[in-house]
Amino acid sequence: MKERERIELLRRKILLAKLYDKDGNRRTPFKIINMLLTRCALQDVFLQDQKLETEFNAWQNEKIITEKLERES
């Protein structure tokens, strides 16, 4: 399994985990979006606190370039 496929599978698992709460009730789209935005905000704060933001941005840009090159070939 390629890295891209593993990431897509992980994204689907995360989405399914966010669709239902611990009681098995389906969450509303607003609640799901709110949870995901909160998670992104927490990640940003952690990166800033650890002074890893520039390294993370460089890594993220490198991944985007690699994916684009893979798509072109």
C-alpha positions as CSV (number, residue, x, y, z in Angstrom):
1,M,0.0,0.0,0.0
2,K,1.4,3.4,-1.0
3,E,1.8,6.2,1.4
4,R,-1.0,8.2,-0.3
5,E,-3.4,5.3,0.0
6,R,-2.5,4.9,3.7
7,I,-3.2,8.6,4.3
8,E,-6.5,8.4,2.5
9,L,-7.5,5.4,4.5
10,L,-6.5,7.1,7.8
11,R,-8.6,10.2,6.7
12,R,-11.6,8.0,6.2
13,K,-11.2,6.3,9.6
14,I,-10.9,9.7,11.3
15,L,-14.0,11.0,9.5
16,L,-16.0,7.9,10.5
17,A,-14.8,8.3,14.1
18,K,-16.0,11.9,14.0
19,L,-19.4,11.0,12.5
20,Y,-20.6,9.2,15.6
21,D,-20.2,10.1,19.2
22,K,-19.3,7.7,22.0
23,D,-23.0,6.8,22.4
24,G,-23.3,5.8,18.8
25,N,-25.4,8.8,17.9
26,R,-24.7,10.6,14.6
27,R,-23.2,14.0,14.9
28,T,-24.4,17.0,12.9
29,P,-22.1,18.4,10.2
30,F,-21.6,21.6,12.3
31,K,-20.3,19.6,15.2
32,I,-18.0,17.6,13.0
33,I,-16.5,20.7,11.4
34,N,-16.2,22.4,14.8
35,M,-14.2,19.4,16.2
36,L,-11.9,19.2,13.1
37,L,-11.2,23.0,13.3
38,T,-10.5,22.7,17.0
39,R,-8.1,19.9,16.3
40,C,-6.3,22.0,13.6
41,A,-6.1,25.0,16.0
42,L,-4.6,22.8,18.7
43,Q,-2.0,21.4,16.3
44,D,-1.0,25.0,15.2
45,V,-0.6,26.1,18.9
46,F,1.5,23.0,19.6
47,L,3.8,23.6,16.6
48,Q,4.2,27.3,17.6
49,D,5.0,26.3,21.2
50,Q,7.6,23.8,20.1
51,K,9.0,26.3,17.5
52,L,8.5,23.7,14.8
53,E,6.3,25.8,12.6
54,T,8.9,26.6,10.0
55,E,10.1,23.0,9.9
56,F,6.5,21.8,9.5
57,N,5.7,24.3,6.8
58,A,8.9,23.2,4.9
59,W,7.9,19.6,5.2
60,Q,4.3,20.3,4.1
61,N,5.5,22.3,1.1
62,E,7.9,19.4,0.2
63,K,5.1,16.9,0.3
64,I,2.8,19.1,-1.9
65,I,5.6,19.4,-4.5
66,T,6.2,15.6,-4.4
67,E,2.5,14.8,-4.8
68,K,2.3,17.2,-7.8
69,L,5.3,15.6,-9.4
70,E,3.9,12.2,-8.9
71,R,0.6,13.2,-10.5
72,E,2.4,14.7,-13.6
73,S,4.4,11.5,-14.2
